[in-house]
């Protein structure tokens, strides 16, 4: 095979290999983005479950969902999530099956309002 043909073949092979490296990088980026979106979706679903359960007076569901929210909460939302969990514990201790404590309702609403941008972007 003539030398110019070998150089051309080598150049084509190098170009193809660099394209594979770029593809691997892009696949890794997509995997990371997918994991982040999945975590966000779980968090947002837990917020919805918790606030709906509080509004409808379902203590067991509210506590389970609030615990999940706290476990997945971004650092900036952790204080609000912790407040909801703690107020739910107080409601359970006081046997408030209707979950009508104004402080609990306010804490849940504040948490929901602070997550609107994250869970329902424009």
C-alpha positions, 0 to 999 in steps of 0.5 A: 500500500502506498505511503499516502494511502496509509497516512490517509487511512491512519487519519481516518482511523484517528478521526473515528476513534476521537469520535468514539471518545466524544460519544463516550463522554456524551453518554456519561453526561446523559447518564448523570443528567438522567440520574439527576432528573430521576432524583428530582422527580422523586423529590417532587413526587414526595413533596406532592404526596406529603402536602396532599396527605397533610391537606387530606388528613392522612397522617401515615402517608404524610409522615412517610412522604415527609421522611422521603422529602427530608432524605432527598431535600437539597441542602437549601430546603432541608430546614423546611423539610425538617420542620414539616417532619417534626410538626408531623411527629408532634401531630402524631403524638397529639393524635391529631388524625386530621392534621389541622395544626396551622403551623403544620399547614404553614410549614407544608405550604412554605416547603411546597412554595419553595419547591415550585421553581425546582418541581414546576419550572416555567 
